[in-house]
Amino acid sequence: MTATLPSQILDRLCGAMRAPQPATADTAAALDDAVAAARACTLCAPALPRGPRPVLRAHATARILVVGQAPGTRVHETGIPWNDPSGDRLRDWMGIDRAVFYDADRVAIIPMGFCYPGRGAGGDLPPRPECAPAWHPRLLPHLPDLRLMVLAGAYAVGAYARPLLGAGMARGPLSDVIAAWTQLPATVMPLPHPSPRNRRWLSQRPWFDTTVVPELRRRVAAALDS
């Protein structure tokens, strides 16, 4: 269900966020090169019904990294990440407006899959499994100033939060991982996907709105203000 990423990326990223460093000209140039290469990627082209159109944003000065699933049709058409009702809810959870969210100097947006994967019987297909293992190791190490990683949805949570919680969380409900957010480093925040399809999930778990969302907003504000 999830892409397992190299353990050194988890270690590198969490370590960088515990001791953030200002971006240098070399780091910025390396990230710009990696982003440009990712935007030109055709790795999954034969499997993409609408063809490749990688959608991501990142500058080396970013304080927050948002990792979601993969673009939907509206994001594919516009090329703007989270440009849909899911994005509206995510920004509300984070307590920021579109201007801040789309300021790549402050917020990097690097999903588990960069291209629209197509549609299946129950909705959009999962992110292509080739994408994150191919590109996250080339992108994430060049974000030295991160303070917070926001994981939105089962695929991002599976790649980055579950390994930090140990073998006992390797499988099991997403809600168990999100409920265990206090056991994660303060730099990592797991969330359900903010899709309107998840209204029932949210209505059955009022603790998410009363406990997790306020803490997420506090951490986002602290990351941006530090």
C-alpha positions in Angstrom: 0.0 0.0 0.0 2.8 2.4 0.8 6.2 3.1 -0.7 9.0 2.2 1.7 11.7 4.9 1.4 15.4 4.4 2.3 16.0 4.7 6.1 18.8 7.2 5.5 16.2 9.6 4.2 14.2 9.4 7.3 17.3 9.8 9.4 18.6 12.7 7.3 15.3 14.6 7.2 14.5 14.2 10.9 18.0 15.0 11.8 18.0 18.1 9.7 14.7 19.3 11.3 16.1 18.8 14.8 19.0 21.1 13.9 17.9 23.2 10.9 20.5 25.1 9.0 20.2 28.1 6.7 20.3 27.2 3.0 23.5 28.0 1.2 23.8 29.0 -2.5 25.1 25.5 -3.3 22.1 23.8 -1.5 19.7 26.1 -3.3 21.3 25.4 -6.7 21.2 21.6 -6.1 17.6 21.7 -5.1 16.6 23.8 -8.1 18.4 21.3 -10.4 16.6 18.4 -8.7 13.2 20.1 -8.9 13.8 20.9 -12.6 14.7 17.3 -13.3 11.6 16.0 -11.4 9.3 18.3 -13.4 10.8 16.8 -16.6 10.3 13.2 -15.3 8.7 10.6 -17.6 9.4 7.6 -15.5 5.8 6.5 -15.2 4.6 7.8 -18.5 3.3 4.5 -19.9 1.0 4.0 -16.9 -0.4 7.6 -16.8 -3.7 8.0 -18.6 -3.3 11.7 -19.0 0.5 11.7 -19.5 3.1 13.0 -17.1 2.7 16.4 -15.6 4.8 16.4 -12.3 3.4 18.8 -9.7 5.7 19.9 -6.9 7.2 23.1 -5.4 10.3 23.5 -3.2 12.8 26.1 -2.4 15.8 25.4 -0.1 14.6 28.0 2.5 11.3 26.2 3.2 10.4 25.7 6.8 7.5 23.3 6.3 7.3 20.3 4.0 3.8 19.1 3.0 3.8 15.5 1.7 0.5 14.4 0.2 -0.7 11.6 -2.2 -0.8 12.5 -5.9 -2.5 15.2 -8.0 -6.2 14.8 -8.8 -7.6 15.9 -12.1 -8.0 19.6 -11.1 -4.4 19.8 -9.9 -3.3 18.0 -13.1 -5.1 20.5 -15.2 -3.9 23.6 -13.4 -0.4 22.5 -12.3 -1.1 24.0 -8.9 -0.8 21.5 -5.9 -3.7 21.2 -3.5 -5.8 23.5 -5.8 -9.0 21.8 -4.8 -11.4 21.3 -1.9 -8.9 19.0 -0.2 -6.4 21.8 -0.3 -8.9 24.2 1.2 -9.4 21.9 4.2 -5.7 21.2 4.6 -5.0 25.0 4.7 -7.7 25.4 7.3 -6.2 22.6 9.4 -2.8 24.3 9.1 -4.2 27.7 9.9 -2.7 29.5 6.9 -4.1 31.1 3.8 -3.2 30.4 0.1 -0.6 33.2 0.0 1.5 31.5 2.7 0.8 28.0 1.6 1.9 28.7 -2.0 5.0 30.7 -0.9 7.7 28.1 -1.8 10.3 30.0 0.2 8.3 28.9 3.3 6.3 25.8 2.3 7.6 23.0 0.1 5.1 20.7 -1.4 6.5 17.3 -2.5 3.9 14.5 -2.8 4.3 10.8 -2.8 3.4 10.8 -6.5 4.0 13.8 -8.7 1.6 13.0 -11.5 -2.1 12.2 -11.8 -2.2 8.3 -11.6 -5.7 7.8 -13.1 -9.0 6.6 -11.7 -10.0 3.3 -10.3 -13.3 1.8 -9.1 -13.2 3.6 -5.8 -11.7 6.9 -6.8 -8.2 8.0 -7.9 -5.6 5.3 -8.0 -2.7 5.3 -5.5 0.4 7.3 -6.3 2.7 5.5 -8.6 5.1 3.4 -6.5 8.1 4.4 -8.6 7.9 8.1 -7.8 8.8 8.8 -4.2 11.7 6.3 -4.0 13.1 7.8 -7.2 12.7 11.4 -6.3 12.5 12.0 -2.5 16.1 11.0 -2.0 17.2 13.5 -4.6 15.0 16.4 -3.2 14.5 16.1 0.5 18.2 16.3 1.6 18.4 19.8 0.0 15.8 21.2 2.4 18.1 22.0 5.3 16.0 24.6 7.1 12.9 22.5 7.7 11.1 22.7 11.0 8.0 20.6 10.3 6.9 17.8 8.0 3.1 17.6 7.4 2.0 14.1 6.2 -1.4 14.1 4.6 -2.9 10.8 3.9 -2.1 7.1 4.2 0.7 7.0 1.7 2.7 9.8 3.2 2.0 8.6 6.7 3.0 5.1 5.7 6.3 6.2 4.2 7.4 8.6 7.0 5.4 8.2 10.2 5.0 4.4 10.5 8.7 3.7 10.4 9.3 6.1 13.2 6.8 4.4 15.4 8.3 1.0 15.1 7.3 -2.5 13.9 4.0 -2.4 15.9 2.7 0.3 13.6 3.9 -1.3 10.3 0.3 -2.2 9.6 -3.1 -1.4 11.1 -5.5 1.5 10.8 -4.4 4.9 9.8 -6.3 6.3 12.7 -4.0 4.4 15.1 -1.0 6.2 13.7 -2.6 9.6 13.8 -3.7 9.0 17.4 -0.1 8.2 18.2 1.1 11.6 17.0 2.5 12.4 20.5 4.9 9.5 20.1 6.5 11.0 17.0 9.2 13.7 16.8 7.6 17.1 17.2 8.8 17.8 13.6 6.5 15.2 12.1 2.7 15.6 12.0 0.5 12.8 10.6 -2.9 13.6 9.2 -5.7 11.8 7.4 -6.2 12.9 3.8 -8.3 16.1 3.8 -10.5 14.9 1.0 -14.3 15.5 1.3 -14.6 11.7 1.1 -13.2 11.6 4.6 -16.1 13.4 6.2 -17.3 10.3 7.9 -13.8 9.4 9.2 -13.6 12.9 10.8 -17.1 12.8 12.2 -16.4 9.5 14.0 -13.1 10.9 15.5 -13.9 14.3 17.1 -10.5 14.1 18.9 -8.8 15.0 15.6 -10.5 18.4 15.5 -10.2 19.1 19.2 -6.6 17.9 19.8 -4.6 17.3 16.6 -5.7 20.4 14.6 -4.9 22.9 17.3 -1.5 21.4 17.8 -0.9 21.4 14.0 -1.7 25.1 13.8 0.6 25.8 16.7 3.5 23.9 15.1 2.9 25.5 11.7 2.9 29.0 13.3 6.1 28.2 15.2 7.8 26.8 12.2 7.0 29.9 10.1 7.9 32.3 12.8 11.2 30.8 14.0 
